[in-house]
Amino acid sequence: MEVRVLLFASVRQSAGGDEIRIDVPDGTTAGDLLDRLREKIPALEGLADRIKLAVNEEFVDRSYEIQPGDEVAVIPPMSGG
């Protein structure tokens, strides 16, 4: 199934755009998807354990199973104060 992944902040800059579409097999979890994205977007490598994932505008655990039509957002840690 094809998943639309929205990218924010430094991840967006590294990927060269604000979204990516990726094909994943049925049964893919949010954590599996993040692993696949790390292969495509090297900037995720050092951030993976601190990234938040949201599916359809709701934060999810990495064990969440991606469903057809889901929209996943990758939200890296933010700095500032």
Contacts in CASP RR format, 6 or more apart in sequence:
PFRMAT RR
TARGET T0000
AUTHOR 0000-0000-0000
METHOD contacts of the structure
MODEL  1
MEVRVLLFASVRQSAGGDEIRIDVPDGTTAGDLLDRLREKIPALEGLADR
IKLAVNEEFVDRSYEIQPGDEVAVIPPMSGG
1 23 0 8 1.000
1 24 0 8 1.000
1 25 0 8 1.000
1 26 0 8 1.000
1 66 0 8 1.000
1 68 0 8 1.000
1 69 0 8 1.000
2 21 0 8 1.000
2 22 0 8 1.000
2 23 0 8 1.000
3 21 0 8 1.000
3 22 0 8 1.000
3 23 0 8 1.000
3 24 0 8 1.000
3 28 0 8 1.000
3 33 0 8 1.000
3 66 0 8 1.000
3 69 0 8 1.000
3 70 0 8 1.000
3 71 0 8 1.000
3 72 0 8 1.000
4 19 0 8 1.000
4 21 0 8 1.000
4 69 0 8 1.000
4 71 0 8 1.000
4 72 0 8 1.000
5 19 0 8 1.000
5 20 0 8 1.000
5 21 0 8 1.000
5 22 0 8 1.000
5 33 0 8 1.000
5 37 0 8 1.000
5 71 0 8 1.000
5 72 0 8 1.000
5 73 0 8 1.000
5 74 0 8 1.000
6 18 0 8 1.000
6 19 0 8 1.000
6 71 0 8 1.000
6 72 0 8 1.000
6 73 0 8 1.000
6 74 0 8 1.000
7 15 0 8 1.000
7 17 0 8 1.000
7 18 0 8 1.000
7 19 0 8 1.000
7 20 0 8 1.000
7 41 0 8 1.000
7 74 0 8 1.000
8 18 0 8 1.000
8 73 0 8 1.000
8 74 0 8 1.000
8 75 0 8 1.000
8 76 0 8 1.000
9 75 0 8 1.000
9 76 0 8 1.000
9 78 0 8 1.000
10 43 0 8 1.000
10 47 0 8 1.000
10 76 0 8 1.000
11 41 0 8 1.000
11 43 0 8 1.000
11 44 0 8 1.000
11 47 0 8 1.000
11 51 0 8 1.000
11 74 0 8 1.000
11 76 0 8 1.000
12 18 0 8 1.000
13 43 0 8 1.000
14 41 0 8 1.000
14 42 0 8 1.000
14 43 0 8 1.000
14 44 0 8 1.000
15 40 0 8 1.000
15 41 0 8 1.000
15 43 0 8 1.000
20 37 0 8 1.000
20 40 0 8 1.000
20 41 0 8 1.000
22 33 0 8 1.000
22 36 0 8 1.000
22 37 0 8 1.000
22 40 0 8 1.000
24 32 0 8 1.000
24 33 0 8 1.000
24 36 0 8 1.000
24 66 0 8 1.000
27 65 0 8 1.000
27 66 0 8 1.000
28 65 0 8 1.000
28 66 0 8 1.000
29 62 0 8 1.000
29 63 0 8 1.000
29 64 0 8 1.000
29 65 0 8 1.000
29 66 0 8 1.000
30 53 0 8 1.000
30 55 0 8 1.000
30 60 0 8 1.000
30 61 0 8 1.000
30 62 0 8 1.000
30 63 0 8 1.000
30 64 0 8 1.000
30 66 0 8 1.000
30 72 0 8 1.000
31 53 0 8 1.000
31 62 0 8 1.000
31 63 0 8 1.000
32 66 0 8 1.000
33 53 0 8 1.000
33 66 0 8 1.000
33 72 0 8 1.000
34 44 0 8 1.000
34 48 0 8 1.000
34 51 0 8 1.000
34 53 0 8 1.000
34 62 0 8 1.000
34 74 0 8 1.000
37 44 0 8 1.000
37 74 0 8 1.000
38 44 0 8 1.000
38 45 0 8 1.000
38 48 0 8 1.000
44 51 0 8 1.000
44 74 0 8 1.000
44 76 0 8 1.000
47 76 0 8 1.000
47 77 0 8 1.000
50 76 0 8 1.000
50 77 0 8 1.000
51 74 0 8 1.000
51 75 0 8 1.000
51 76 0 8 1.000
51 77 0 8 1.000
52 59 0 8 1.000
52 75 0 8 1.000
53 59 0 8 1.000
53 60 0 8 1.000
53 62 0 8 1.000
53 64 0 8 1.000
53 72 0 8 1.000
53 73 0 8 1.000
53 74 0 8 1.000
53 75 0 8 1.000
54 60 0 8 1.000
54 72 0 8 1.000
54 73 0 8 1.000
54 75 0 8 1.000
55 64 0 8 1.000
55 66 0 8 1.000
55 70 0 8 1.000
55 71 0 8 1.000
55 72 0 8 1.000
55 73 0 8 1.000
56 70 0 8 1.000
56 71 0 8 1.000
57 71 0 8 1.000
57 73 0 8 1.000
66 72 0 8 1.000
END
